Amino acid sequence: MHLVSNRTHSFFLINFGATIKQLRISDKISRTQFGNAVGLSVFKVGQLENGMLDIDLKLFYSITKVLSVSPATFFEIKENL
């Protein structure tokens, strides 16, 4: 897991973070609860949701489990973000 610079701030990471935030809010999970469940600080959850944090597969897997979604959820094309 590492912070990405603005130059490498990719569309995928922005979309990924926005999807996490949308799912977390719809499930009524606070940033603190989500962070505790996946092993991130509230600050890191914010970076993740803003598309500024690149993660590894282990954390990706944890996120899908906490949000009860398939990994494919994050690879679908989002038309209305």
N, CA, C and O atoms as a GROMACS GRO file, in nm:
protein
  324
    1MET      N    1   0.085  -0.116   0.000
    1MET     CA    2   0.000   0.000   0.000
    1MET      C    3   0.090   0.122   0.000
    1MET      O    4   0.185   0.132   0.078
    2HIS      N    5   0.057   0.215  -0.089
    2HIS     CA    6   0.133   0.340  -0.091
    2HIS      C    7   0.048   0.454  -0.143
    2HIS      O    8  -0.049   0.434  -0.217
    3LEU      N    9   0.086   0.573  -0.103
    3LEU     CA   10   0.020   0.695  -0.147
    3LEU      C   11   0.067   0.725  -0.288
    3LEU      O   12   0.186   0.713  -0.317
    4VAL      N   13  -0.024   0.764  -0.376
    4VAL     CA   14   0.015   0.796  -0.513
    4VAL      C   15   0.020   0.947  -0.529
    4VAL      O   16  -0.056   1.021  -0.468
    5SER      N   17   0.112   0.992  -0.613
    5SER     CA   18   0.125   1.135  -0.638
    5SER      C   19   0.015   1.179  -0.733
    5SER      O   20  -0.049   1.096  -0.798
    6ASN      N   21  -0.008   1.308  -0.743
    6ASN     CA   22  -0.111   1.361  -0.832
    6ASN      C   23  -0.086   1.322  -0.977
    6ASN      O   24  -0.181   1.303  -1.053
    7ARG      N   25   0.038   1.309  -1.016
    7ARG     CA   26   0.071   1.272  -1.154
    7ARG      C   27   0.025   1.131  -1.189
    7ARG      O   28  -0.012   1.103  -1.303
    8THR      N   29   0.028   1.043  -1.091
    8THR     CA   30  -0.011   0.905  -1.117
    8THR      C   31  -0.151   0.874  -1.064
    8THR      O   32  -0.192   0.759  -1.059
    9HIS      N   33  -0.221   0.975  -1.024
    9HIS     CA   34  -0.356   0.964  -0.970
    9HIS      C   35  -0.449   0.916  -1.082
    9HIS      O   36  -0.502   0.997  -1.157
   10SER      N   37  -0.467   0.788  -1.092
   10SER     CA   38  -0.537   0.731  -1.207
   10SER      C   39  -0.689   0.733  -1.193
   10SER      O   40  -0.743   0.738  -1.082
   11PHE      N   41  -0.755   0.730  -1.306
   11PHE     CA   42  -0.900   0.723  -1.310
   11PHE      C   43  -0.950   0.601  -1.233
   11PHE      O   44  -1.051   0.609  -1.162
   12PHE      N   45  -0.879   0.488  -1.246
   12PHE     CA   46  -0.922   0.367  -1.176
   12PHE      C   47  -0.925   0.388  -1.026
   12PHE      O   48  -1.022   0.352  -0.960
   13LEU      N   49  -0.819   0.448  -0.969
   13LEU     CA   50  -0.814   0.467  -0.824
   13LEU      C   51  -0.922   0.564  -0.776
   13LEU      O   52  -0.979   0.547  -0.669
   14ILE      N   53  -0.950   0.666  -0.856
   14ILE     CA   54  -1.056   0.761  -0.821
   14ILE      C   55  -1.191   0.691  -0.822
   14ILE      O   56  -1.270   0.706  -0.730
   15ASN      N   57  -1.216   0.614  -0.926
   15ASN     CA   58  -1.340   0.538  -0.938
   15ASN      C   59  -1.352   0.434  -0.827
   15ASN      O   60  -1.459   0.415  -0.769
   16PHE      N   61  -1.243   0.366  -0.799
   16PHE     CA   62  -1.238   0.264  -0.694
   16PHE      C   63  -1.274   0.326  -0.559
   16PHE      O   64  -1.358   0.273  -0.486
   17GLY      N   65  -1.211   0.438  -0.526
   17GLY     CA   66  -1.238   0.505  -0.400
   17GLY      C   67  -1.380   0.555  -0.389
   17GLY      O   68  -1.443   0.544  -0.283
   18ALA      N   69  -1.432   0.610  -0.498
   18ALA     CA   70  -1.570   0.660  -0.498
   18ALA      C   71  -1.669   0.545  -0.478
   18ALA      O   72  -1.770   0.561  -0.410
   19THR      N   73  -1.640   0.432  -0.536
   19THR     CA   74  -1.726   0.314  -0.521
   19THR      C   75  -1.724   0.265  -0.377
   19THR      O   76  -1.828   0.231  -0.321
   20ILE      N   77  -1.607   0.262  -0.316
   20ILE     CA   78  -1.596   0.222  -0.175
   20ILE      C   79  -1.680   0.316  -0.089
   20ILE      O   80  -1.758   0.270  -0.005
   21LYS      N   81  -1.664   0.445  -0.109
   21LYS     CA   82  -1.738   0.543  -0.028
   21LYS      C   83  -1.888   0.525  -0.046
   21LYS      O   84  -1.963   0.525   0.052
   22GLN      N   85  -1.931   0.510  -0.170
   22GLN     CA   86  -2.074   0.493  -0.199
   22GLN      C   87  -2.129   0.368  -0.130
   22GLN      O   88  -2.235   0.374  -0.068
   23LEU      N   89  -2.058   0.257  -0.139
   23LEU     CA   90  -2.103   0.132  -0.077
   23LEU      C   91  -2.101   0.143   0.076
   23LEU      O   92  -2.193   0.098   0.144
   24ARG      N   93  -1.996   0.204   0.129
   24ARG     CA   94  -1.984   0.219   0.273
   24ARG      C   95  -2.099   0.302   0.329
   24ARG      O   96  -2.160   0.266   0.430
   25ILE      N   97  -2.128   0.412   0.263
   25ILE     CA   98  -2.237   0.499   0.309
   25ILE      C   99  -2.372   0.430   0.296
   25ILE      O  100  -2.456   0.440   0.385
   26SER      N  101  -2.394   0.360   0.184
   26SER     CA  102  -2.523   0.292   0.166
   26SER      C  103  -2.542   0.180   0.268
   26SER      O  104  -2.655   0.145   0.303
   27ASP      N  105  -2.431   0.123   0.316
   27ASP     CA  106  -2.438   0.020   0.421
   27ASP      C  107  -2.438   0.080   0.561
   27ASP      O  108  -2.441   0.007   0.661
   28LYS      N  109  -2.435   0.215   0.569
   28LYS     CA  110  -2.434   0.287   0.698
   28LYS      C  111  -2.317   0.245   0.786
   28LYS      O  112  -2.331   0.223   0.906
   29ILE      N  113  -2.200   0.236   0.721
   29ILE     CA  114  -2.076   0.204   0.792
   29ILE      C  115  -1.994   0.332   0.801
   29ILE      O  116  -1.967   0.396   0.699
   30SER      N  117  -1.955   0.371   0.922
   30SER     CA  118  -1.875   0.492   0.938
   30SER      C  119  -1.732   0.467   0.889
   30SER      O  120  -1.690   0.353   0.873
   31ARG      N  121  -1.659   0.576   0.866
   31ARG     CA  122  -1.518   0.561   0.828
   31ARG      C  123  -1.440   0.488   0.936
   31ARG      O  124  -1.354   0.406   0.906
   32THR      N  125  -1.472   0.517   1.060
   32THR     CA  126  -1.403   0.451   1.172
   32THR      C  127  -1.431   0.302   1.172
   32THR      O  128  -1.339   0.221   1.185
   33GLN      N  129  -1.558   0.264   1.158
   33GLN     CA  130  -1.594   0.122   1.156
   33GLN      C  131  -1.528   0.051   1.038
   33GLN      O  132  -1.473  -0.058   1.052
   34PHE      N  133  -1.533   0.115   0.922
   34PHE     CA  134  -1.473   0.056   0.803
   34PHE      C  135  -1.322   0.039   0.821
   34PHE      O  136  -1.266  -0.067   0.792
   35GLY      N  137  -1.258   0.145   0.870
   35GLY     CA  138  -1.114   0.139   0.892
   35GLY      C  139  -1.075   0.028   0.988
   35GLY      O  140  -0.980  -0.046   0.964
   36ASN      N  141  -1.150   0.016   1.098
   36ASN     CA  142  -1.122  -0.090   1.195
   36ASN      C  143  -1.138  -0.228   1.132
   36ASN      O  144  -1.060  -0.319   1.160
   37ALA      N  145  -1.238  -0.244   1.048
   37ALA     CA  146  -1.266  -0.374   0.986
   37ALA      C  147  -1.159  -0.416   0.885
   37ALA      O  148  -1.130  -0.534   0.871
   38VAL      N  149  -1.101  -0.317   0.814
   38VAL     CA  150  -1.002  -0.351   0.710
   38VAL      C  151  -0.858  -0.322   0.754
   38VAL      O  152  -0.764  -0.351   0.680
   39GLY      N  153  -0.842  -0.264   0.871
   39GLY     CA  154  -0.707  -0.239   0.923
   39GLY      C  155  -0.645  -0.109   0.876
   39GLY      O  156  -0.523  -0.102   0.858
   40LEU      N  157  -0.726  -0.006   0.856
   40LEU     CA  158  -0.676   0.125   0.816
   40LEU      C  159  -0.720   0.231   0.916
   40LEU      O  160  -0.824   0.218   0.980
   41SER      N  161  -0.640   0.335   0.928
   41SER     CA  162  -0.680   0.450   1.010
   41SER      C  163  -0.789   0.527   0.935
   41SER      O  164  -0.806   0.509   0.814
   42VAL      N  165  -0.860   0.611   1.006
   42VAL     CA  166  -0.963   0.695   0.944
   42VAL      C  167  -0.900   0.783   0.836
   42VAL      O  168  -0.958   0.804   0.730
   43PHE      N  169  -0.781   0.834   0.863
   43PHE     CA  170  -0.708   0.916   0.766
   43PHE      C  171  -0.681   0.837   0.638
   43PHE      O  172  -0.701   0.889   0.528
   44LYS      N  173  -0.635   0.713   0.651
   44LYS     CA  174  -0.607   0.629   0.534
   44LYS      C  175  -0.735   0.595   0.458
   44LYS      O  176  -0.733   0.586   0.335
   45VAL      N  177  -0.846   0.576   0.530
   45VAL     CA  178  -0.975   0.551   0.463
   45VAL      C  179  -1.009   0.671   0.376
   45VAL      O  180  -1.055   0.655   0.263
   46GLY      N  181  -0.988   0.791   0.427
   46GLY     CA  182  -1.012   0.912   0.348
   46GLY      C  183  -0.926   0.917   0.224
   46GLY      O  184  -0.975   0.952   0.116
   47GLN      N  185  -0.799   0.883   0.238
   47GLN     CA  186  -0.710   0.879   0.121
   47GLN      C  187  -0.757   0.774   0.021
   47GLN      O  188  -0.756   0.799  -0.100
   48LEU      N  189  -0.798   0.659   0.070
   48LEU     CA  190  -0.848   0.553  -0.016
   48LEU      C  191  -0.972   0.599  -0.093
   48LEU      O  192  -0.981   0.580  -0.214
   49GLU      N  193  -1.066   0.659  -0.023
   49GLU     CA  194  -1.190   0.704  -0.086
   49GLU      C  195  -1.169   0.820  -0.183
   49GLU      O  196  -1.251   0.842  -0.272
   50ASN      N  197  -1.061   0.892  -0.168
   50ASN     CA  198  -1.029   1.002  -0.258
   50ASN      C  199  -0.938   0.960  -0.374
   50ASN      O  200  -0.893   1.043  -0.451
   51GLY      N  201  -0.912   0.829  -0.385
   51GLY     CA  202  -0.833   0.778  -0.495
   51GLY      C  203  -0.685   0.807  -0.482
   51GLY      O  204  -0.613   0.807  -0.582
   52MET      N  205  -0.638   0.830  -0.361
   52MET     CA  206  -0.499   0.867  -0.339
   52MET      C  207  -0.415   0.753  -0.281
   52MET      O  208  -0.296   0.770  -0.256
   53LEU      N  209  -0.476   0.638  -0.260
   53LEU     CA  210  -0.406   0.526  -0.196
   53LEU      C  211  -0.412   0.404  -0.286
   53LEU      O  212  -0.521   0.356  -0.321
   54ASP      N  213  -0.297   0.354  -0.323
   54ASP     CA  214  -0.287   0.231  -0.401
   54ASP      C  215  -0.272   0.117  -0.301
   54ASP      O  216  -0.192   0.127  -0.208
   55ILE      N  217  -0.348   0.011  -0.318
   55ILE     CA  218  -0.350  -0.097  -0.219
   55ILE      C  219  -0.304  -0.229  -0.278
   55ILE      O  220  -0.289  -0.243  -0.399
   56ASP      N  221  -0.283  -0.327  -0.189
   56ASP     CA  222  -0.246  -0.461  -0.233
   56ASP      C  223  -0.370  -0.551  -0.237
   56ASP      O  224  -0.478  -0.511  -0.194
   57LEU      N  225  -0.352  -0.670  -0.289
   57LEU     CA  226  -0.465  -0.763  -0.305
   57LEU      C  227  -0.525  -0.807  -0.172
   57LEU      O  228  -0.645  -0.831  -0.164
   58LYS      N  229  -0.442  -0.819  -0.070
   58LYS     CA  230  -0.493  -0.861   0.060
   58LYS      C  231  -0.594  -0.758   0.114
   58LYS      O  232  -0.700  -0.796   0.164
   59LEU      N  233  -0.560  -0.631   0.104
   59LEU     CA  234  -0.652  -0.527   0.149
   59LEU      C  235  -0.774  -0.521   0.058
   59LEU      O  236  -0.886  -0.502   0.106
   60PHE      N  237  -0.754  -0.536  -0.071
   60PHE     CA  238  -0.866  -0.539  -0.166
   60PHE      C  239  -0.965  -0.648  -0.127
   60PHE      O  240  -1.086  -0.625  -0.126
   61TYR      N  241  -0.915  -0.765  -0.096
   61TYR     CA  242  -0.999  -0.877  -0.055
   61TYR      C  243  -1.076  -0.842   0.073
   61TYR      O  244  -1.196  -0.869   0.083
   62SER      N  245  -1.009  -0.782   0.171
   62SER     CA  246  -1.074  -0.742   0.296
   62SER      C  247  -1.187  -0.643   0.269
   62SER      O  248  -1.295  -0.652   0.329
   63ILE      N  249  -1.162  -0.548   0.180
   63ILE     CA  250  -1.262  -0.447   0.146
   63ILE      C  251  -1.387  -0.513   0.088
   63ILE      O  252  -1.499  -0.479   0.125
   64THR      N  253  -1.367  -0.608  -0.004
   64THR     CA  254  -1.482  -0.676  -0.065
   64THR      C  255  -1.562  -0.753   0.040
   64THR      O  256  -1.684  -0.760   0.032
   65LYS      N  257  -1.494  -0.812   0.136
   65LYS     CA  258  -1.562  -0.888   0.241
   65LYS      C  259  -1.640  -0.796   0.334
   65LYS      O  260  -1.755  -0.826   0.367
   66VAL      N  261  -1.580  -0.686   0.376
   66VAL     CA  262  -1.647  -0.593   0.466
   66VAL      C  263  -1.770  -0.532   0.399
   66VAL      O  264  -1.874  -0.512   0.464
   67LEU      N  265  -1.759  -0.501   0.271
   67LEU     CA  266  -1.870  -0.438   0.199
   67LEU      C  267  -1.966  -0.541   0.138
   67LEU      O  268  -2.068  -0.504   0.079
   68SER      N  269  -1.934  -0.670   0.152
   68SER     CA  270  -2.017  -0.780   0.101
   68SER      C  271  -2.045  -0.767  -0.048
   68SER      O  272  -2.160  -0.777  -0.092
   69VAL      N  273  -1.940  -0.744  -0.124
   69VAL     CA  274  -1.951  -0.733  -0.269
   69VAL      C  275  -1.849  -0.823  -0.338
   69VAL      O  276  -1.751  -0.866  -0.278
   70SER      N  277  -1.875  -0.850  -0.462
   70SER     CA  278  -1.783  -0.926  -0.545
   70SER      C  279  -1.669  -0.835  -0.590
   70SER      O  280  -1.690  -0.715  -0.608
   71PRO      N  281  -1.549  -0.887  -0.607
   71PRO     CA  282  -1.440  -0.805  -0.661
   71PRO      C  283  -1.478  -0.740  -0.794
   71PRO      O  284  -1.429  -0.631  -0.826
   72ALA      N  285  -1.563  -0.806  -0.872
   72ALA     CA  286  -1.604  -0.751  -1.002
   72ALA      C  287  -1.676  -0.618  -0.989
   72ALA      O  288  -1.678  -0.539  -1.084
   73THR      N  289  -1.734  -0.591  -0.873
   73THR     CA  290  -1.804  -0.464  -0.849
   73THR      C  291  -1.715  -0.345  -0.882
   73THR      O  292  -1.764  -0.242  -0.930
   74PHE      N  293  -1.587  -0.357  -0.855
   74PHE     CA  294  -1.496  -0.245  -0.873
   74PHE      C  295  -1.441  -0.233  -1.015
   74PHE      O  296  -1.369  -0.138  -1.047
   75PHE      N  297  -1.476  -0.327  -1.100
   75PHE     CA  298  -1.429  -0.323  -1.238
   75PHE      C  299  -1.538  -0.294  -1.339
   75PHE      O  300  -1.513  -0.291  -1.460
   76GLU      N  301  -1.659  -0.273  -1.290
   76GLU     CA  302  -1.769  -0.237  -1.378
   76GLU      C  303  -1.755  -0.092  -1.419
   76GLU      O  304  -1.704  -0.010  -1.343
   77ILE      N  305  -1.799  -0.059  -1.538
   77ILE     CA  306  -1.793   0.078  -1.586
   77ILE      C  307  -1.901   0.160  -1.516
   77ILE      O  308  -2.019   0.123  -1.517
   78LYS      N  309  -1.861   0.270  -1.455
   78LYS     CA  310  -1.955   0.357  -1.384
   78LYS      C  311  -1.990   0.473  -1.474
   78LYS      O  312  -1.903   0.549  -1.517
   79GLU      N  313  -2.118   0.487  -1.504
   79GLU     CA  314  -2.162   0.595  -1.591
   79GLU      C  315  -2.198   0.722  -1.515
   79GLU      O  316  -2.185   0.832  -1.569
   80ASN      N  317  -2.242   0.707  -1.392
   80ASN     CA  318  -2.291   0.823  -1.317
   80ASN      C  319  -2.215   0.844  -1.188
   80ASN      O  320  -2.273   0.830  -1.081
   81LEU      N  321  -2.089   0.875  -1.195
   81LEU     CA  322  -2.012   0.905  -1.074
   81LEU      C  323  -1.996   1.052  -1.057
   81LEU      O  324  -1.934   1.096  -0.960
   0.00000   0.00000   0.00000
